[in-house]
Amino acid sequence: MPLGTCRGVFHFHADVAGSRAIAPIKDPSMSLSVPTPYDELVSFACRAADAARDAILPHFRNVAPEDKTGDTPNAFDPVTIADKGAERAIRTLIEQERPADAILGEEYGEKDGTSGGRWVIDPIDGTRAFIAGMPTWGTLIGYHDGKAPVVGVMDQGFVGDRFVGWPGGAALVRGEAITPLKTRACPDLGDAIFACTTPELFTTPREQDAYDTLLRETKMLRLGTDCYAYCLLAHGLIDIVLEAGLKPFDIQALIPIIEGAGGVVTDWRGGPAEHGGQVLAAGDPALHERVLGLLRA
């Protein structure tokens, strides 16, 4: 399937006062082959990402958050009108075109289906970054076929990056350019770039020890990366992502992107990562084994 069937990404220009003009770019002229039946799923996921982007962009750098924790002391779990609107837009498209599929979304929960497949949605992964005006958030749309996550999209409409993954391949779509993704070789921990969203994810002594070990043993750490770190790992720019406390909708769309680019993503015991919790991703399988050994020690 030509990935060019995804609608063109948007270039977004902002002046210092915050006004924005959005200019659509034509469909990419290049294409990559996605095998059946994943071609239809990729095409649909891209159209769902388009719908989400249309709901999100008018509110970026122009939104007031709500707190889902209510009056809980010392807690903050933000949500915005953009999160809710984007998930509604994705759900509406699923219900119109794929009504037999189940849905799991961060904002509106679960909907049963009869097809055996399920769409897993995080309309804005990185809501804290979103409300701070930082373009490290992304829309995550994954498809689980009843056995494993097989198609994933991470869309960052503000900067124009769309990462897409399927069995055997992954690509970055930017305007008319489509770039196949490949993780890089980095078998040595001392050469690795390590990323995670925040050290606050690591809430137990064991988790904190794991974070401290990688901080000490790797070449460089980058924080505040949200879903972008996993996609940049697939792009061959980051080597390790280690996180904890994830939900299924935080990771399922990212698994096909990483695996399609040649990387490995598991839980900290080496099992499937699709349920969230403690997650380790590495671009080089040898590096993944090395880090798993440290986590098991």
Residue pairs with C-beta under 8 A, 6 or more apart in sequence:
1 31
1 33
1 34
1 38
1 39
1 40
1 42
1 43
2 31
2 32
3 28
3 31
3 32
3 34
3 42
3 46
3 164
3 171
3 173
3 178
4 27
4 28
4 29
4 30
4 31
4 178
5 27
5 43
5 46
6 27
6 28
6 43
6 46
6 47
6 49
6 50
6 162
6 164
6 173
7 24
7 27
7 46
7 47
7 50
8 24
8 25
8 26
8 27
8 28
8 175
8 176
9 25
9 157
9 160
9 161
9 162
9 173
9 174
9 175
10 22
10 23
10 24
10 25
10 53
10 57
10 157
10 160
11 22
11 23
11 25
11 160
11 175
12 20
12 22
12 57
12 157
12 158
12 159
12 160
13 20
13 21
13 23
14 20
14 61
18 61
18 62
20 57
22 57
25 175
25 176
26 176
27 176
28 173
28 175
28 176
28 177
28 178
29 176
30 176
30 177
30 178
31 178
32 169
32 171
32 178
32 180
34 42
34 166
34 169
35 166
35 167
35 168
38 150
38 151
38 166
38 167
41 143
41 150
41 151
41 166
42 151
42 153
42 164
42 166
44 93
44 97
44 98
45 141
45 142
45 143
45 151
45 152
45 153
45 164
46 153
46 162
46 164
47 93
48 89
48 90
48 93
48 94
48 119
48 141
48 153
49 139
49 141
49 153
49 155
49 157
49 162
51 86
51 89
51 90
51 92
51 93
52 86
52 87
52 89
52 90
52 123
52 139
52 141
52 155
53 86
53 139
53 155
53 157
54 89
55 82
55 85
55 86
55 88
55 89
55 123
56 82
56 85
56 86
56 123
56 124
56 139
56 157
57 157
57 158
59 80
59 81
59 82
59 85
60 82
60 130
60 133
60 135
60 158
61 133
63 80
63 81
63 82
63 130
63 131
64 80
65 78
65 79
65 80
65 127
65 131
66 78
66 79
66 80
67 76
67 77
67 78
67 79
68 77
68 78
68 79
69 75
69 76
69 77
78 127
78 128
78 131
79 107
79 127
80 124
80 127
80 130
80 131
82 123
82 124
82 130
83 106
83 107
83 123
83 124
83 127
83 130
84 107
84 108
84 123
85 123
86 123
86 124
86 139
87 105
87 106
87 107
87 108
87 121
87 123
88 108
90 105
90 119
90 121
90 123
90 141
91 103
91 105
91 108
91 111
91 121
94 101
94 103
94 119
98 115
98 117
98 119
100 113
100 114
100 115
101 113
101 115
101 117
101 118
101 119
102 110
102 111
102 112
102 113
102 115
102 117
102 118
102 119
103 110
103 111
103 113
103 118
103 119
103 121
104 110
104 111
104 118
104 119
104 120
104 121
104 248
104 249
105 120
105 121
105 122
105 123
105 249
106 121
106 122
106 123
106 247
106 249
107 123
116 145
116 146
117 143
117 144
117 145
117 146
118 143
118 144
118 146
119 141
119 142
119 143
119 144
120 140
120 141
120 142
120 143
120 144
120 149
120 248
120 249
120 252
120 253
121 140
121 141
121 142
121 249
122 139
122 140
122 227
122 247
122 249
122 250
122 253
123 139
124 130
124 137
124 138
124 139
125 137
125 138
125 139
125 140
125 154
125 226
125 227
125 250
126 134
126 136
126 137
126 138
126 197
126 226
126 227
126 228
127 137
129 135
129 136
129 137
129 224
129 226
130 137
134 224
135 156
135 158
135 159
136 224
136 225
136 226
136 228
137 156
137 226
137 227
138 154
138 155
138 156
138 161
138 226
138 227
138 228
138 231
139 153
139 154
139 155
139 156
139 157
140 152
140 153
140 154
140 227
140 249
140 250
140 252
140 253
140 254
141 152
141 153
141 155
141 253
142 149
142 151
142 152
142 153
142 249
142 252
142 253
142 254
142 255
142 256
143 149
143 150
143 151
143 152
144 150
144 252
144 274
148 255
148 272
148 274
149 252
149 253
149 255
149 256
149 274
150 166
150 167
150 256
151 165
151 166
151 256
152 163
152 164
152 165
152 166
152 252
152 253
152 254
152 255
152 256
152 257
153 162
153 163
153 164
153 165
153 253
154 161
154 162
154 163
154 227
154 228
154 230
154 231
154 253
154 254
154 257
155 161
155 162
155 163
156 162
156 228
160 174
160 175
161 172
161 173
161 174
161 231
162 172
162 173
162 174
163 170
163 171
163 172
163 173
163 181
163 231
163 234
163 235
163 257
164 170
164 171
164 172
164 173
164 257
165 171
165 181
165 234
165 254
165 255
165 256
165 257
165 258
165 259
165 260
165 261
166 256
166 260
167 256
167 259
167 260
168 260
169 180
169 260
170 180
170 181
170 234
170 256
170 257
170 258
170 259
170 260
170 261
171 178
171 179
171 180
171 181
172 178
172 179
172 181
172 231
172 235
181 234
181 235
181 236
181 257
181 260
181 261
182 236
182 261
182 262
183 233
183 234
183 236
183 258
183 261
183 262
183 263
183 283
183 284
184 236
184 237
184 239
184 283
184 284
185 284
186 192
186 239
186 283
186 284
186 287
187 284
187 286
187 287
187 290
188 287
189 214
189 217
189 218
189 287
189 290
189 291
190 217
190 218
190 219
191 219
191 239
192 218
192 219
192 239
192 240
192 287
193 218
193 219
193 220
193 221
193 222
193 237
193 238
193 239
193 240
194 214
194 215
194 218
194 219
194 220
194 221
194 222
194 238
194 239
194 240
194 241
194 242
195 221
195 222
195 223
195 225
195 229
195 232
195 233
195 238
195 240
195 241
196 211
196 221
196 223
196 225
196 229
196 241
196 242
196 243
197 223
197 224
197 225
197 226
197 229
197 243
198 223
198 224
199 208
199 211
199 223
201 207
201 243
201 244
201 245
202 208
202 210
202 211
202 244
203 244
203 245
207 244
207 278
210 242
210 268
210 294
210 295
211 242
213 294
214 221
214 240
214 242
214 291
214 294
215 221
217 294
218 239
218 240
222 229
222 238
225 232
225 238
225 241
227 250
227 254
229 238
229 241
230 241
230 251
230 254
230 257
230 258
230 265
230 281
231 254
231 257
232 238
233 239
233 240
233 241
233 258
233 261
233 263
233 281
233 282
233 283
234 257
234 258
234 260
234 261
234 263
234 283
235 261
236 261
236 283
238 283
239 282
239 283
239 284
239 287
240 280
240 281
240 282
240 283
240 287
240 291
241 279
241 280
241 281
241 282
242 279
242 280
242 281
242 291
243 278
243 279
244 268
244 277
244 278
244 279
245 276
245 277
245 278
246 276
246 277
246 278
246 279
247 276
248 274
248 275
248 276
250 276
251 265
251 273
251 274
251 276
251 279
252 274
254 265
254 281
255 265
255 273
255 274
258 264
258 265
258 281
259 265
261 283
262 283
263 281
263 282
263 283
263 284
263 285
263 288
264 281
264 282
264 285
264 288
265 273
265 279
265 280
265 281
265 282
266 272
266 273
266 279
266 280
266 288
266 292
267 273
267 275
267 277
267 278
267 279
267 280
268 278
268 279
268 280
268 292
268 295
269 292
269 295
269 296
270 292
273 279
273 280
273 281
280 288
280 291
280 292
280 295
281 288
282 288
282 291
